[in-house]
Amino acid sequence: MRTVSVNDAEIAYASAGAGSPTVCLVHGTGGSSQVWTRQLEDVADVAHIVALDLPGHGRSSGTMPKGIEQAAAAVADFLDALAIDRVVIGGHSMGGAIAQQFALSYPQRVAGLILIGTGARLRVLPRLLDVLASDERAGVDLLMSLAVGAQAPAELKAALHRSTANNPAGVVLGDLQACDRFDVMSRIATVTAPTLVMCGSEDQLTPAKYSRFLGERIAGARVVVVPGAGHYVQVEKPRETTAAIREFLRRLP
């Protein structure tokens, strides 16, 4: 992991590969760059990849912006600090919302868009928000019971649960509240960048219909539904995820 100073915070990030294109990967709720470990390893021969820990997450200092639009601005500042202009921006779940907002706010900077387990609107179950607000541990238990596919190995489920539960108090709830306010359904069709949309067939948090909506609205977007995967498709099915990303990157202009 490396760090770079951005807006009075130290932002931690992982980096692999070199050359063009540059791909920036953004994690989801209560996550960190660790959810992209296999992609960093397996795509580095065809791209330069950076995966950051958002402010207040993982090894980064600072606090997470309250809204997705502000989070996209924070990612733009991070890229500026690394002197990266045009980028393939990718994200999972909340990170996918941030990637969409980045593409809408900074279209001239986007060479491609990778959206994994996300949607143009991310309404969160009211019960989940209520439980997290009153009993964070029980809320994380409920979230992770919905997030990981039934076919995922027990050790993978435990590792994802542990990393989410280890966040500072209020981080997971704050992330989900930001997701709950996110809605670009009426604007997403203005995105013109080449786009890859992926999700797991068993995803209970952002079902496949969310990905199909993105595929229908973004001209030329390719939609890949990975059989047997839940919400953490890039962790549960890394080989399939990486193969789709590699093919997408090779087809970029």
Secondary structure, 3 states (H helix, E strand, C coil): CEEEEECCEEEEEEEECCCCCEEEEECCCCCCHHHHHHHHHHCCCCCEEEEECCCCCCCCCCCCCCCHHHHHHHHHHHHHHCCCCCEEEEEECHHHHHHHHHHHHCHHHEEEEEEECCCCECCCCHHHHHHHHHCHHHHHHHHHHHHCCCCCCHHHHHHHHHHHHCCCCCHHHHHHHHHHHCECCCCHHHCCCCEEEEEECCCCCCCHHHHHHHHHHCCCCEEEEECCCCCCHHHHCHHHHHHHHHHHHHHCC
